[in-house]
């Protein structure tokens, strides 16, 4: 069976045109969206951790302590996945920013 790759995570897009202001602003918006998404993963992970702590501390819910441990595991996974995803996207964006800087230097030399 052939293993499928995630296009969104492993795409190698190459810029072949000159980057203009519109493209630069789009990259800035993408960077900000990437940061917002990362913070959302962290926020959700912290909410799940707080819910797990709440379940552990309530005497009436002693029979549901297994649920608290599941919430802790999901929380750790979400925070880890968010961090990994943020770094992958940020590395891809930095390649494009490097391209923009190289194009600016080449234009000044002409």
The 8 nearest C-alpha neighbors of each residue, nearest first, counted from 0:
[[1, 2, 3, 4, 5, 6, 9, 8],
 [0, 2, 3, 4, 5, 6, 9, 8],
 [3, 1, 0, 4, 5, 6, 9, 8],
 [4, 2, 1, 5, 6, 0, 9, 8],
 [5, 3, 6, 2, 9, 8, 7, 10],
 [4, 6, 8, 7, 9, 3, 10, 2],
 [7, 5, 10, 9, 8, 4, 3, 11],
 [6, 8, 5, 9, 10, 4, 88, 11],
 [9, 7, 6, 5, 10, 87, 88, 4],
 [10, 8, 6, 7, 5, 11, 4, 87],
 [9, 11, 6, 7, 12, 8, 5, 4],
 [12, 10, 13, 9, 91, 6, 8, 7],
 [13, 11, 10, 14, 91, 9, 15, 95],
 [12, 14, 15, 11, 95, 16, 10, 94],
 [13, 15, 16, 12, 17, 95, 18, 98],
 [16, 14, 13, 17, 18, 12, 98, 95],
 [17, 15, 14, 18, 19, 13, 22, 102],
 [16, 18, 19, 15, 102, 14, 99, 22],
 [19, 17, 22, 16, 99, 23, 20, 21],
 [20, 18, 22, 21, 23, 17, 24, 99],
 [19, 21, 23, 22, 24, 18, 25, 26],
 [22, 20, 24, 23, 19, 25, 18, 26],
 [23, 21, 25, 19, 20, 24, 18, 26],
 [22, 24, 20, 26, 25, 21, 19, 27],
 [25, 23, 27, 21, 26, 22, 20, 28],
 [24, 26, 22, 28, 27, 23, 29, 21],
 [27, 25, 29, 23, 24, 28, 30, 22],
 [26, 28, 24, 30, 29, 25, 31, 23],
 [29, 27, 25, 31, 26, 30, 32, 24],
 [28, 30, 26, 32, 27, 31, 33, 25],
 [31, 29, 33, 27, 28, 32, 26, 34],
 [30, 32, 34, 28, 33, 29, 35, 27],
 [33, 31, 29, 35, 34, 30, 28, 36],
 [32, 34, 30, 36, 31, 35, 29, 37],
 [33, 35, 37, 31, 32, 36, 38, 30],
 [36, 34, 32, 38, 37, 33, 31, 39],
 [35, 37, 39, 33, 34, 38, 32, 40],
 [38, 36, 34, 40, 39, 81, 35, 85],
 [37, 39, 41, 35, 40, 36, 42, 34],
 [40, 38, 36, 42, 37, 41, 43, 35],
 [39, 41, 37, 43, 81, 38, 42, 78],
 [40, 42, 38, 44, 78, 39, 43, 45],
 [43, 41, 39, 45, 44, 40, 38, 46],
 [44, 42, 46, 40, 45, 41, 39, 47],
 [45, 43, 74, 41, 47, 42, 46, 78],
 [44, 46, 48, 42, 47, 43, 41, 49],
 [47, 45, 43, 49, 48, 44, 50, 42],
 [46, 48, 50, 44, 45, 49, 70, 74],
 [49, 47, 45, 51, 50, 46, 71, 74],
 [48, 50, 52, 46, 51, 47, 53, 45],
 [49, 51, 47, 53, 48, 52, 46, 54],
 [52, 50, 67, 48, 54, 53, 49, 70],
 [51, 53, 49, 55, 50, 54, 56, 48],
 [54, 52, 50, 56, 51, 55, 49, 57],
 [53, 55, 51, 52, 56, 57, 67, 60],
 [56, 54, 52, 53, 57, 64, 51, 67],
 [57, 55, 53, 54, 52, 58, 60, 61],
 [56, 58, 59, 54, 60, 55, 53, 61],
 [57, 59, 60, 61, 56, 55, 54, 62],
 [60, 58, 57, 61, 62, 54, 56, 63],
 [59, 61, 63, 62, 58, 57, 54, 64],
 [62, 60, 63, 64, 58, 59, 55, 57],
 [61, 63, 60, 64, 65, 59, 66, 58],
 [64, 62, 65, 60, 61, 66, 67, 54],
 [63, 65, 67, 66, 61, 62, 55, 54],
 [66, 64, 68, 63, 67, 69, 62, 70],
 [65, 67, 69, 64, 63, 68, 70, 51],
 [66, 68, 51, 70, 64, 65, 69, 54],
 [67, 69, 71, 65, 70, 66, 72, 64],
 [68, 70, 66, 72, 71, 67, 73, 65],
 [69, 71, 67, 73, 68, 72, 47, 51],
 [72, 70, 68, 74, 69, 73, 48, 75],
 [73, 71, 69, 75, 74, 70, 76, 68],
 [74, 72, 76, 70, 75, 71, 77, 69],
 [73, 75, 44, 71, 77, 72, 76, 47],
 [76, 74, 72, 78, 73, 77, 79, 71],
 [75, 77, 73, 79, 74, 78, 80, 72],
 [78, 76, 80, 74, 79, 75, 44, 81],
 [77, 79, 81, 41, 75, 80, 76, 40],
 [80, 78, 76, 82, 81, 77, 75, 83],
 [79, 81, 77, 83, 82, 78, 76, 84],
 [82, 80, 78, 84, 37, 40, 79, 83],
 [81, 83, 85, 79, 80, 84, 78, 86],
 [84, 82, 80, 86, 85, 81, 79, 87],
 [83, 85, 81, 87, 86, 82, 80, 88],
 [84, 86, 82, 88, 83, 87, 81, 89],
 [85, 87, 89, 83, 84, 88, 90, 82],
 [88, 86, 84, 90, 89, 85, 83, 91],
 [87, 89, 91, 85, 90, 86, 92, 84],
 [88, 90, 86, 92, 91, 87, 85, 93],
 [91, 89, 93, 87, 92, 88, 86, 94],
 [92, 90, 88, 94, 89, 93, 87, 95],
 [93, 91, 89, 95, 94, 90, 88, 96],
 [92, 94, 96, 90, 95, 91, 97, 89],
 [95, 93, 97, 91, 92, 96, 98, 90],
 [94, 96, 98, 92, 97, 93, 99, 91],
 [97, 95, 93, 99, 98, 94, 100, 92],
 [98, 96, 100, 94, 95, 99, 93, 101],
 [97, 99, 95, 101, 96, 100, 102, 94],
 [100, 98, 96, 102, 97, 101, 103, 95],
 [99, 101, 103, 97, 102, 98, 96, 104],
 [100, 102, 98, 104, 99, 103, 97, 105],
 [101, 103, 105, 99, 100, 104, 98, 106],
 [104, 102, 100, 106, 105, 101, 99, 107],
 [105, 103, 101, 107, 106, 102, 100, 108],
 [104, 106, 102, 108, 103, 107, 101, 109],
 [107, 105, 103, 109, 108, 104, 102, 101],
 [108, 106, 104, 105, 109, 103, 102, 101],
 [107, 109, 105, 106, 104, 103, 102, 101],
 [108, 106, 107, 105, 104, 103, 102, 101]]
